[in-house]
């Protein structure tokens, strides 16, 4: 029984490791949302720059 639980936990952690953690996506999400909202009000360049900041954060944060 302990072996099966260990296998399930190991496989789950292995999947998370190869997928990558969601910290970068969580940090980048507000920038992407604000960039989309700003695109409606201002020229596209301003909103795209804000959303691009979110993309950079998502790329830079490795975990």
KAHUUR-V368848 format. One record per residue. N is the residue number from 1. SS is DSSP state (~ for helix, > for strand, _ for the rest). OMEGA is omega in whole degrees, -180 to 180 (none if undefined). Layout:
BEGIN
n->(N N)
ss->(SS SS)
omega->(OMEGA OMEGA)
END
This chain:
BEGIN
n->(1 2 3 4 5 6 7 8 9 10 11 12 13 14 15 16 17 18 19 20 21 22 23 24 25 26 27 28 29 30 31 32 33 34 35 36 37 38 39 40 41 42 43 44 45 46 47 48 49 50 51 52 53 54 55 56 57 58 59 60 61 62 63)
ss->(_ ~ ~ ~ ~ ~ ~ ~ ~ ~ ~ ~ ~ ~ ~ ~ ~ ~ ~ _ _ _ ~ ~ ~ ~ ~ ~ ~ ~ ~ ~ ~ ~ ~ ~ ~ ~ ~ ~ ~ _ _ ~ ~ ~ ~ ~ ~ ~ ~ ~ ~ ~ ~ ~ ~ ~ ~ ~ _ _ _)
omega->(179 180 -180 178 178 179 -180 179 -180 -180 178 180 177 177 178 -180 -178 178 -175 -178 -174 -177 179 179 179 179 -177 -175 180 179 180 180 179 178 178 180 -180 177 -179 -173 -174 176 -176 -177 -178 180 179 177 179 178 177 175 177 178 179 178 179 180 -174 -179 -172 -177 none)
END
